Amino acid sequence: MSLAVLAQTHPRVIDWGIRLDRAPAAGWLALQAGALMPHWIWMARRMHDGSDDPLGLLALAALAMLVWSVRSELRPAPRLGWLAIASFGTLSAALLRTGLGPLPAMPPLVAALLAVLAMACGLLAFLPRRVAGLPVALLALLALPLLSSLQFYAGYPLRVITAEASRWLLMTGFSVAREGSSLLVDGQLVIVDAPCSGVQMAWFGYFTACVVALWSGRDGRSFLARLPAIGLLVLGGNIVRNSVLVALEAAGHVPPAWLHDGFGLVLLALVCGGIARVMTTGGRRVDAL
């Protein structure tokens, strides 16, 4: 049946379609957010009970500031492709959470990951085309309470990489051997523990990359092309931090807690500054990514 015939035989259907298409962005997003409410409750509980660091609130604040800054440019009608993906993702996240339907129940973090990506697609349906989608999607992922999970699954490999790189840097001035994620420096055992894995530095690094990319108008493809450099900056900064602190401890100058933390903050600031520099250098052609 053509639209012309449908308009003649069922005019109310056309009227409903027009009203649906002209529904305000706030209404669409509020409806989607309400459908995903069980996931938001789980995320809030996980951050509140100490299971994970509440850094995701920074990512949520960045997304809220983005929407507020372009509130006058929100599309009067959503982009149907993004809206379809958001609807499918919302339904899938609900099924994965409950285990109803053809999909098996998944761990809450997996279901919440799909939920935040679906919400990001919902935002992209209304955001102006000049806003790149990849930084928005990555910010949504960073809003998840996932640091403890990353520390569990990726912390040890990162600590081993950091310890091995530190061994190469320290072997010019010390007798160094590595045993797992520990270093034997001049006969003194120094453990590369969980805080030295660089997981938190990586979170702040990619958060900085997303915020600067959105602020500077970085397009999706160039943002994606710069992500490997972001990873190298984070890894390099963490290796330098660990090597300096291990060298001080091996030399008998164990730094006090305030100096240990202060040096880490300085390195974090330098890494984030380097990431901001990478994200603001070069062309900014806006595309669909």
VOMAR-760282 format. One line per field, with one value per atom (N, C-alpha, C): residue number from 1; atom name; x, y, z. Coordinates in pm, whole numbers, plus 50000, padded with zeros to 5 digits. Layout:
<atoms>
n <- [NUM_...]
atom <- [CA_...]
u <- [X_...]
v <- [Y_...]
w <- [Z_...]
</atoms>
This chain:
<atoms>
n <- [1_1_1_2_2_2_3_3_3_4_4_4_5_5_5_6_6_6_7_7_7_8_8_8_9_9_9_10_10_10_11_11_11_12_12_12_13_13_13_14_14_14_15_15_15_16_16_16_17_17_17_18_18_18_19_19_19_20_20_20_21_21_21_22_22_22_23_23_23_24_24_24_25_25_25_26_26_26_27_27_27_28_28_28_29_29_29_30_30_30_31_31_31_32_32_32_33_33_33_34_34_34_35_35_35_36_36_36_37_37_37_38_38_38_39_39_39_40_40_40_41_41_41_42_42_42_43_43_43_44_44_44_45_45_45_46_46_46_47_47_47_48_48_48_49_49_49_50_50_50_51_51_51_52_52_52_53_53_53_54_54_54_55_55_55_56_56_56_57_57_57_58_58_58_59_59_59_60_60_60_61_61_61_62_62_62_63_63_63_64_64_64_65_65_65_66_66_66_67_67_67_68_68_68_69_69_69_70_70_70_71_71_71_72_72_72_73_73_73_74_74_74_75_75_75_76_76_76_77_77_77_78_78_78_79_79_79_80_80_80_81_81_81_82_82_82_83_83_83_84_84_84_85_85_85_86_86_86_87_87_87_88_88_88_89_89_89_90_90_90_91_91_91_92_92_92_93_93_93_94_94_94_95_95_95_96_96_96_97_97_97_98_98_98_99_99_99_100_100_100_101_101_101_102_102_102_103_103_103_104_104_104_105_105_105_106_106_106_107_107_107_108_108_108_109_109_109_110_110_110_111_111_111_112_112_112_113_113_113_114_114_114_115_115_115_116_116_116_117_117_117_118_118_118_119_119_119_120_120_120_121_121_121_122_122_122_123_123_123_124_124_124_125_125_125_126_126_126_127_127_127_128_128_128_129_129_129_130_130_130_131_131_131_132_132_132_133_133_133_134_134_134_135_135_135_136_136_136_137_137_137_138_138_138_139_139_139_140_140_140_141_141_141_142_142_142_143_143_143_144_144_144_145_145_145_146_146_146_147_147_147_148_148_148_149_149_149_150_150_150_151_151_151_152_152_152_153_153_153_154_154_154_155_155_155_156_156_156_157_157_157_158_158_158_159_159_159_160_160_160_161_161_161_162_162_162_163_163_163_164_164_164_165_165_165_166_166_166_167_167_167_168_168_168_169_169_169_170_170_170_171_171_171_172_172_172_173_173_173_174_174_174_175_175_175_176_176_176_177_177_177_178_178_178_179_179_179_180_180_180_181_181_181_182_182_182_183_183_183_184_184_184_185_185_185_186_186_186_187_187_187_188_188_188_189_189_189_190_190_190_191_191_191_192_192_192_193_193_193_194_194_194_195_195_195_196_196_196_197_197_197_198_198_198_199_199_199_200_200_200_201_201_201_202_202_202_203_203_203_204_204_204_205_205_205_206_206_206_207_207_207_208_208_208_209_209_209_210_210_210_211_211_211_212_212_212_213_213_213_214_214_214_215_215_215_216_216_216_217_217_217_218_218_218_219_219_219_220_220_220_221_221_221_222_222_222_223_223_223_224_224_224_225_225_225_226_226_226_227_227_227_228_228_228_229_229_229_230_230_230_231_231_231_232_232_232_233_233_233_234_234_234_235_235_235_236_236_236_237_237_237_238_238_238_239_239_239_240_240_240_241_241_241_242_242_242_243_243_243_244_244_244_245_245_245_246_246_246_247_247_247_248_248_248_249_249_249_250_250_250_251_251_251_252_252_252_253_253_253_254_254_254_255_255_255_256_256_256_257_257_257_258_258_258_259_259_259_260_260_260_261_261_261_262_262_262_263_263_263_264_264_264_265_265_265_266_266_266_267_267_267_268_268_268_269_269_269_270_270_270_271_271_271_272_272_272_273_273_273_274_274_274_275_275_275_276_276_276_277_277_277_278_278_278_279_279_279_280_280_280_281_281_281_282_282_282_283_283_283_284_284_284_285_285_285_286_286_286_287_287_287_288_288_288_289_289_289]
atom <- [N_CA_C_N_CA_C_N_CA_C_N_CA_C_N_CA_C_N_CA_C_N_CA_C_N_CA_C_N_CA_C_N_CA_C_N_CA_C_N_CA_C_N_CA_C_N_CA_C_N_CA_C_N_CA_C_N_CA_C_N_CA_C_N_CA_C_N_CA_C_N_CA_C_N_CA_C_N_CA_C_N_CA_C_N_CA_C_N_CA_C_N_CA_C_N_CA_C_N_CA_C_N_CA_C_N_CA_C_N_CA_C_N_CA_C_N_CA_C_N_CA_C_N_CA_C_N_CA_C_N_CA_C_N_CA_C_N_CA_C_N_CA_C_N_CA_C_N_CA_C_N_CA_C_N_CA_C_N_CA_C_N_CA_C_N_CA_C_N_CA_C_N_CA_C_N_CA_C_N_CA_C_N_CA_C_N_CA_C_N_CA_C_N_CA_C_N_CA_C_N_CA_C_N_CA_C_N_CA_C_N_CA_C_N_CA_C_N_CA_C_N_CA_C_N_CA_C_N_CA_C_N_CA_C_N_CA_C_N_CA_C_N_CA_C_N_CA_C_N_CA_C_N_CA_C_N_CA_C_N_CA_C_N_CA_C_N_CA_C_N_CA_C_N_CA_C_N_CA_C_N_CA_C_N_CA_C_N_CA_C_N_CA_C_N_CA_C_N_CA_C_N_CA_C_N_CA_C_N_CA_C_N_CA_C_N_CA_C_N_CA_C_N_CA_C_N_CA_C_N_CA_C_N_CA_C_N_CA_C_N_CA_C_N_CA_C_N_CA_C_N_CA_C_N_CA_C_N_CA_C_N_CA_C_N_CA_C_N_CA_C_N_CA_C_N_CA_C_N_CA_C_N_CA_C_N_CA_C_N_CA_C_N_CA_C_N_CA_C_N_CA_C_N_CA_C_N_CA_C_N_CA_C_N_CA_C_N_CA_C_N_CA_C_N_CA_C_N_CA_C_N_CA_C_N_CA_C_N_CA_C_N_CA_C_N_CA_C_N_CA_C_N_CA_C_N_CA_C_N_CA_C_N_CA_C_N_CA_C_N_CA_C_N_CA_C_N_CA_C_N_CA_C_N_CA_C_N_CA_C_N_CA_C_N_CA_C_N_CA_C_N_CA_C_N_CA_C_N_CA_C_N_CA_C_N_CA_C_N_CA_C_N_CA_C_N_CA_C_N_CA_C_N_CA_C_N_CA_C_N_CA_C_N_CA_C_N_CA_C_N_CA_C_N_CA_C_N_CA_C_N_CA_C_N_CA_C_N_CA_C_N_CA_C_N_CA_C_N_CA_C_N_CA_C_N_CA_C_N_CA_C_N_CA_C_N_CA_C_N_CA_C_N_CA_C_N_CA_C_N_CA_C_N_CA_C_N_CA_C_N_CA_C_N_CA_C_N_CA_C_N_CA_C_N_CA_C_N_CA_C_N_CA_C_N_CA_C_N_CA_C_N_CA_C_N_CA_C_N_CA_C_N_CA_C_N_CA_C_N_CA_C_N_CA_C_N_CA_C_N_CA_C_N_CA_C_N_CA_C_N_CA_C_N_CA_C_N_CA_C_N_CA_C_N_CA_C_N_CA_C_N_CA_C_N_CA_C_N_CA_C_N_CA_C_N_CA_C_N_CA_C_N_CA_C_N_CA_C_N_CA_C_N_CA_C_N_CA_C_N_CA_C_N_CA_C_N_CA_C_N_CA_C_N_CA_C_N_CA_C_N_CA_C_N_CA_C_N_CA_C_N_CA_C_N_CA_C_N_CA_C_N_CA_C_N_CA_C_N_CA_C_N_CA_C_N_CA_C_N_CA_C_N_CA_C_N_CA_C_N_CA_C_N_CA_C_N_CA_C_N_CA_C_N_CA_C_N_CA_C_N_CA_C_N_CA_C_N_CA_C_N_CA_C_N_CA_C_N_CA_C_N_CA_C_N_CA_C_N_CA_C_N_CA_C_N_CA_C_N_CA_C_N_CA_C_N_CA_C_N_CA_C_N_CA_C_N_CA_C_N_CA_C_N_CA_C_N_CA_C_N_CA_C_N_CA_C_N_CA_C_N_CA_C_N_CA_C_N_CA_C_N_CA_C_N_CA_C_N_CA_C_N_CA_C_N_CA_C_N_CA_C_N_CA_C_N_CA_C_N_CA_C_N_CA_C_N_CA_C_N_CA_C_N_CA_C_N_CA_C_N_CA_C_N_CA_C_N_CA_C_N_CA_C_N_CA_C_N_CA_C_N_CA_C_N_CA_C_N_CA_C]
u <- [50085_50000_50089_50064_50143_50103_50190_50159_50036_50019_49904_49774_49772_49653_49631_49739_49729_49675_49719_49672_49523_49474_49332_49246_49294_49212_49229_49349_49376_49452_49385_49454_49510_49443_49492_49629_49654_49784_49894_49868_49966_49985_49875_49885_49967_49943_50021_50170_50197_50336_50405_50332_50391_50417_50321_50340_50457_50468_50578_50712_50717_50842_50880_50779_50806_50815_50810_50821_50955_50958_51084_51189_51314_51425_51419_51382_51377_51279_51166_51069_51121_51186_51243_51348_51440_51550_51501_51400_51345_51278_51208_51144_51249_51357_51462_51531_51561_51627_51538_51407_51317_51315_51322_51324_51451_51558_51686_51711_51609_51625_51690_51658_51726_51879_51927_52072_52129_52060_52110_52111_52009_52004_52122_52151_52264_52395_52414_52536_52550_52441_52446_52481_52424_52454_52599_52650_52788_52886_52856_52944_52926_52805_52778_52832_52831_52873_53024_53099_53244_53300_53215_53265_53351_53331_53407_53421_53523_53543_53432_53386_53277_53323_53429_53479_53378_53290_53190_53103_53090_53010_53070_53203_53267_53227_53222_53182_53036_52950_52811_52796_52875_52871_52918_53020_53069_52962_52891_52783_52670_52637_52531_52570_52696_52743_52742_52774_52769_52627_52531_52391_52345_52384_52343_52404_52529_52597_52538_52475_52417_52264_52206_52062_51981_52034_51961_51978_52068_52093_52039_51971_51917_51820_51826_51746_51598_51512_51368_51311_51376_51338_51462_51453_51573_51622_51752_51807_51762_51690_51622_51720_51836_51933_51980_52023_52067_51952_51830_51715_51680_51693_51666_51768_51896_51999_51975_51937_51910_51793_51688_51572_51608_51681_51721_51813_51908_51999_51927_51828_51750_51674_51610_51537_51631_51745_51842_51898_51926_51978_51877_51749_51645_51635_51645_51638_51760_51878_51999_51998_51934_51927_51835_51724_51624_51637_51700_51710_51583_51487_51365_51390_51307_51319_51429_51477_51576_51717_51743_51877_51895_52009_52033_52067_52042_52079_52231_52277_52419_52457_52587_52630_52582_52551_52498_52588_52720_52810_52798_52780_52765_52635_52527_52399_52404_52472_52483_52568_52668_52749_52663_52575_52485_52387_52347_52253_52313_52437_52497_52525_52561_52581_52448_52340_52209_52170_52202_52171_52253_52380_52464_52407_52357_52295_52169_52094_51978_52016_52124_52173_52214_52286_52336_52222_52106_51992_51947_51975_51928_52041_52163_52274_52301_52352_52385_52492_52492_52582_52728_52759_52899_52958_52875_52924_52960_53087_53134_53077_53043_52980_53075_53199_53291_53326_53359_53386_53264_53145_53024_53007_53027_53014_53119_53242_53348_53322_53270_53233_53124_53029_52925_52984_53082_53148_53223_53287_53361_53269_53140_53045_53015_53050_53026_53118_53070_53158_53242_53348_53424_53570_53615_53756_53798_53714_53751_53756_53667_53670_53793_53827_53948_54072_54071_54185_54197_54083_54084_54133_54083_54114_54240_54264_54377_54489_54464_54563_54695_54688_54813_54895_54836_54917_54980_54907_54963_55077_55065_55172_55297_55278_55393_55463_55384_55442_55517_55456_55520_55649_55646_55765_55877_55844_55947_56007_55923_55975_56060_56018_56097_56231_56230_56356_56457_56412_56502_56553_56468_56512_56608_56589_56668_56798_56809_56925_57055_57047_57170_57234_57156_57212_57200_57125_57103_57113_57129_57117_56970_56902_56757_56716_56625_56563_56414_56337_56192_56140_56051_55982_55832_55765_55624_55606_55528_55509_55593_55695_55784_55924_55998_56135_56231_56340_56447_56560_56567_56660_56772_56894_57009_56977_56909_56874_56753_56691_56574_56449_56351_56227_56132_56091_55996_55876_55758_55637_55567_55538_55455_55310_55246_55114_55003_54879_54763_54755_54779_54774_54876_54981_55083_55052_54936_54901_54870_54828_54796_54652_54565_54425_54357_54380_54318_54376_54505_54565_54506_54481_54418_54278_54202_54067_54072_54159_54169_54221_54311_54365_54259_54179_54075_53960_53935_53836_53880_54006_54060_54051_54083_54077_53936_53835_53697_53652_53680_53636_53702_53833_53904_53859_53836_53790_53655_53563_53432_53442_53526_53542_53605_53700_53773_53709_53601_53536_53608_53681_53754_53655_53678_53588_53618_53526_53534_53654_53685_53796_53931_53952_54079_54089_53974_53974_54018_53962_53998_54145_54197_54336_54432_54388_54475_54469_54377_54364_54490_54560_54685_54789_54798_54891_54852_54722_54674_54718_54703_54746_54895_54975_55120_55157_55090_55117_55084_54971_54932_55032_55066_55160_55297_55344_55474_55476_55370_55364_55365_55294_55290_55425_55494_55627_55727_55724_55814_55786_55658_55621_55672_55649_55691_55843_55913_56059_56124_56075_56133_56110_55989_55960_56038_56052_56130_56277_56330_56470_56496_56403_56419_56418_56326_56317_56440_56490_56608_56733_56737_56852_56847_56744_56735_56666_56603_56530_56381_56323_56181_56100_56025_55952_55836_55809_55691_55563_55454_55328_55286_55309_55265_55346_55476_55559_55524_55496_55455_55328_55228_55102_55119_55199_55218_55287_55388_55458_55363_55276_55178_55082_55041_54951_55020_55148_55223_55233_55267_55275_55141_55033_54900_54866_54902_54877_54956_55081_55162_55106_55063_55005_54877_54790_54664_54691_54794_54831_54880_54960_55006_54891_54794_54677_54596_54578_54506_54579_54712_54790_54769_54770_54750_54612_54511_54375_54345_54423_54398_54491_54576_54670_54619_54625_54584_54445_54397_54269_54151_54036_53916_53795_53811_53699_53595_53471_53366_53301_53286_53220_53115_53066_52953_52992_53120_53158_53144]
v <- [49881_50000_50124_50218_50339_50436_50536_50636_50718_50742_50820_50747_50616_50537_50527_50508_50500_50629_50742_50872_50891_50836_50850_50756_50633_50533_50536_50568_50570_50700_50814_50941_50952_50883_50894_50827_50721_50655_50752_50825_50925_51033_51078_51181_51131_51006_50950_50940_50902_50892_51027_51131_51266_51310_51284_51322_51246_51119_51039_51091_51128_51178_51312_51390_51524_51525_51410_51404_51463_51541_51604_51502_51542_51452_51411_51505_51473_51360_51358_51253_51117_51112_50986_50934_51023_50980_50942_51014_50978_50841_50814_50684_50572_50594_50493_50474_50586_50577_50502_50524_50453_50304_50266_50125_50056_50133_50077_50099_50139_50174_50064_49934_49832_49836_49871_49879_49999_50112_50231_50205_50133_50102_50013_49913_49825_49902_49993_50072_50160_50223_50310_50229_50112_50029_49984_49950_49902_50014_50136_50248_50286_50273_50318_50222_50090_49994_49972_50048_50036_49929_49863_49759_49817_49945_50006_50155_50216_50360_50434_50547_50621_50714_50676_50763_50775_50676_50683_50806_50864_50986_51100_51102_51205_51190_51064_51041_51080_51049_51089_51240_51308_51454_51512_51451_51499_51483_51370_51349_51449_51475_51571_51711_51749_51881_51890_51779_51779_51806_51733_51752_51894_51946_52082_52185_52163_52261_52268_52160_52159_52149_52187_52171_52245_52358_52434_52373_52275_52213_52071_52024_51888_51875_51763_51742_51735_51803_51794_51656_51585_51447_51360_51246_51164_51100_51068_50988_50844_50791_50663_50548_50554_50446_50431_50544_50541_50504_50552_50523_50374_50314_50171_50089_50128_50057_50075_50197_50223_50139_50127_50048_49901_49849_49709_49682_49774_49757_49764_49853_49862_49734_49680_49555_49440_49434_49327_49337_49460_49478_49432_49460_49415_49263_49199_49053_48989_49048_48994_49007_49109_49132_49031_48999_48914_48768_48742_48605_48558_48649_48613_48609_48537_48532_48438_48456_48362_48382_48496_48526_48479_48417_48374_48493_48479_48584_48599_48723_48752_48822_48827_48904_49049_49111_49248_49347_49329_49423_49412_49291_49272_49335_49311_49370_49522_49575_49720_49781_49707_49755_49777_49680_49696_49811_49829_49937_50074_50095_50228_50255_50151_50170_50203_50137_50169_50313_50358_50496_50594_50558_50644_50656_50545_50549_50635_50628_50714_50861_50896_51034_51075_50987_51019_51037_50978_50997_51143_51217_51355_51457_51415_51509_51556_51677_51723_51636_51630_51541_51574_51698_51735_51669_51615_51547_51404_51369_51235_51130_51015_50911_50830_50808_50723_50778_50907_50959_50950_50970_50959_50815_50718_50577_50538_50586_50553_50617_50740_50804_50722_50671_50589_50463_50402_50285_50321_50438_50480_50512_50532_50556_50430_50314_50188_50174_50109_50077_49954_49975_49861_49856_49952_49954_49830_49784_49664_49542_49534_49421_49429_49550_49565_49528_49567_49533_49382_49314_49169_49096_49138_49065_49115_49246_49302_49352_49360_49417_49341_49209_49132_49140_49118_49134_49271_49376_49510_49527_49466_49475_49403_49289_49216_49299_49360_49445_49562_49625_49738_49696_49581_49532_49500_49439_49404_49530_49627_49751_49826_49824_49889_49818_49687_49612_49659_49679_49726_49867_49952_50087_50090_50001_50005_49927_49838_49749_49824_49949_50026_50072_50081_50128_50029_49920_49823_49682_49588_49448_49409_49382_49367_49233_49165_49045_49054_48999_49002_48863_48856_48733_48762_48723_48757_48907_48965_49109_49177_49107_49162_49180_49272_49300_49275_49208_49189_49285_49397_49505_49507_49472_49465_49381_49270_49180_49220_49331_49379_49354_49288_49256_49375_49417_49527_49474_49482_49428_49537_49508_49597_49559_49635_49595_49649_49625_49659_49808_49901_50042_50080_49998_50028_49969_49905_49844_49949_50067_50173_50174_50093_50088_50224_50286_50417_50523_50518_50612_50595_50471_50445_50504_50489_50545_50696_50764_50909_50949_50867_50899_50895_50789_50779_50875_50906_51009_51143_51176_51301_51304_51191_51185_51212_51152_51172_51317_51372_51509_51609_51595_51688_51671_51548_51524_51589_51578_51641_51793_51843_51988_52050_51980_52035_52002_51926_51891_51782_51698_51589_51491_51455_51362_51218_51128_50992_50915_50928_50848_50893_51022_51068_51039_51038_50999_50854_50767_50627_50606_50683_50668_50708_50793_50841_50755_50660_50578_50496_50439_50368_50458_50585_50678_50706_50711_50732_50616_50493_50377_50378_50419_50424_50530_50644_50749_50701_50634_50583_50479_50384_50279_50338_50431_50493_50571_50647_50723_50634_50522_50430_50362_50330_50267_50364_50490_50590_50607_50617_50633_50516_50396_50278_50270_50301_50288_50386_50509_50610_50569_50526_50489_50365_50268_50148_50184_50273_50314_50383_50468_50536_50436_50339_50240_50149_50112_50025_50097_50229_50307_50341_50295_50320_50449_50513_50639_50615_50540_50508_50637_50674_50801_50793_50901_50902_50893_50863_50841_50964_51084_51205_51227_51193_51208_51102_50982_50873_50913_50961_51000_51126_51219_51343_51320_51233_51203_51134_51047_50982_51082_51182_51284_51371_51400_51479_51403_51274_51192_51182_51169_51162_51292_51405_51534_51547_51501_51508_51418_51298_51205_51264_51316_51374_51497_51576_51690_51645_51538_51484_51432_51367_51316_51431_51538_51655_51713_51715_51765_51680_51548_51457_51478_51496_51507_51641_51742_51874_51904_51809_51829_51761_51830_51770_51811_51750_51786_51743_51805_51777_51754_51697_51676_51589_51640_51568_51469_51344_51243_51172_51062_50996_50908_50882_50792_50862]
w <- [50000_50000_50000_49907_49899_50008_50031_50134_50096_49965_49921_49951_49922_49951_50101_50176_50322_50380_50324_50373_50347_50237_50205_50287_50307_50376_50527_50574_50718_50754_50747_50773_50914_51010_51148_51164_51087_51094_51051_50945_50898_51003_51064_51169_51287_51326_51437_51400_51277_51233_51236_51194_51196_51340_51427_51567_51630_51595_51647_51598_51470_51413_51473_51513_51567_51720_51780_51927_51971_52078_52120_52162_52145_52180_52326_52413_52556_52584_52513_52533_52490_52372_52324_52423_52462_52548_52688_52738_52869_52863_52753_52737_52731_52658_52649_52784_52851_52982_53081_53075_53163_53136_53009_52974_53024_53038_53082_53231_53305_53445_53529_53512_53594_53582_53464_53445_53520_53519_53590_53740_53790_53933_53971_53887_53916_53915_53818_53812_53935_53978_54096_54221_54235_54352_54352_54237_54229_54266_54225_54261_54407_54459_54596_54700_54671_54773_54776_54698_54701_54612_54532_54442_54331_54300_54192_54219_54157_54170_54095_54149_54084_53972_53901_53794_53680_53667_53561_53568_53689_53702_53621_53608_53525_53379_53332_53193_53171_53269_53258_53257_53341_53343_53210_53149_53019_52912_52913_52816_52838_52965_52995_52948_52969_52924_52772_52704_52558_52508_52565_52522_52554_52670_52706_52612_52572_52487_52346_52301_52165_52171_52285_52303_52196_52148_52045_51906_51893_51763_51755_51859_51855_51738_51670_51551_51586_51510_51536_51505_51412_51380_51391_51457_51478_51349_51348_51238_51260_51164_51183_51202_51136_51152_51295_51356_51495_51588_51556_51641_51637_51519_51507_51587_51578_51655_51804_51846_51987_52038_51956_51996_52007_51909_51913_52032_52057_52170_52303_52315_52439_52466_52362_52379_52414_52346_52373_52514_52561_52696_52800_52774_52868_52871_52754_52749_52813_52790_52850_53002_53051_53195_53263_53196_53259_53219_53103_53054_52986_52961_52891_52741_52669_52525_52481_52357_52302_52356_52422_52469_52614_52646_52784_52872_53002_53096_53099_53100_53099_53229_53263_53380_53371_53483_53479_53405_53416_53349_53197_53145_53001_52953_53026_52989_52999_53102_53118_53007_52960_52848_52725_52696_52582_52606_52733_52765_52740_52785_52766_52618_52543_52399_52330_52373_52317_52349_52471_52508_52426_52400_52317_52176_52122_51989_51991_52102_52114_52113_52182_52179_52038_51970_51836_51737_51764_51675_51673_51781_51790_51787_51816_51814_51671_51654_51518_51455_51323_51251_51278_51315_51336_51461_51548_51668_51629_51643_51605_51700_51645_51723_51810_51764_51839_51977_51989_52125_52216_52161_52242_52291_52202_52241_52345_52327_52423_52559_52560_52687_52758_52680_52740_52802_52737_52794_52921_52922_53041_53158_53130_53239_53317_53262_53332_53453_53558_53673_53640_53562_53510_53553_53636_53673_53750_53841_53918_53827_53730_53636_53547_53501_53420_53502_53628_53713_53731_53739_53758_53634_53516_53394_53324_53328_53254_53344_53475_53566_53567_53580_53588_53460_53341_53219_53206_53244_53238_53337_53454_53553_53504_53435_53381_53273_53185_53080_53141_53241_53308_53377_53445_53515_53416_53303_53205_53141_53108_53051_53153_53279_53384_53402_53387_53399_53295_53173_53068_53096_53154_53184_53303_53400_53522_53512_53414_53410_53379_53333_53309_53439_53547_53674_53788_53766_53872_53815_53905_53869_53887_53777_53781_53721_53787_53734_53761_53669_53686_53719_53815_53851_53850_53744_53731_53719_53809_53810_53918_53968_54069_54010_54067_54024_54140_54110_54207_54168_54241_54208_54312_54268_54359_54482_54459_54569_54649_54614_54688_54606_54666_54596_54598_54478_54464_54386_54445_54383_54303_54178_54097_54127_54216_54265_54174_54215_54133_54096_54190_54151_54044_54028_53928_53791_53777_53649_53543_53585_53489_53444_53507_53465_53484_53600_53623_53530_53504_53411_53271_53233_53103_53099_53208_53212_53191_53267_53253_53116_53060_52929_52821_52818_52716_52742_52869_52900_52845_52866_52812_52661_52597_52451_52401_52465_52422_52439_52557_52586_52492_52472_52384_52240_52197_52060_52035_52130_52114_52121_52209_52222_52098_52039_51925_51790_51791_51666_51588_51657_51591_51528_51403_51337_51379_51349_51398_51348_51218_51163_51220_51231_51285_51434_51505_51645_51658_51574_51577_51544_51448_51407_51517_51610_51717_51843_51849_51970_52000_51899_51933_51999_51953_52015_52159_52186_52323_52411_52359_52436_52466_52367_52388_52491_52488_52586_52727_52741_52873_52922_52834_52873_52906_52823_52848_52978_53005_53129_53251_53244_53357_53378_53269_53281_53343_53300_53357_53507_53539_53681_53764_53717_53792_53802_53693_53691_53788_53790_53880_54025_54058_54196_54239_54149_54181_54199_54114_54126_54259_54302_54431_54546_54537_54644_54646_54527_54521_54569_54550_54594_54742_54810_54953_54987_54888_54912_54893_54984_54972_54984_54877_54883_54979_55052_55139_55055_55123_55051_54971_55028_54957_54830_54835_54715_54611_54658_54568_54493_54567_54505_54419_54468_54393_54260_54261_54136_54037_54090_54003_53941_54019_53966_53860_53882_53783_53651_53660_53538_53470_53549_53491_53417_53478_53413_53283_53284_53163_53053_53091_52992_52934_53018_52970_52883_52920_52836_52700_52697_52569_52485_52549_52477_52419_52497_52446_52326_52330_52218_52093_52112_51998_51938_52021_51973_51906_51932_51872_51756_51718_51609_51483_51372_51244_51202_51092_51033_51120_51091_51171_51082_50969_50879_50950_50959_51028_50933_50977_50897_50980_50932_50996_51113_51135_51245_51380]
</atoms>
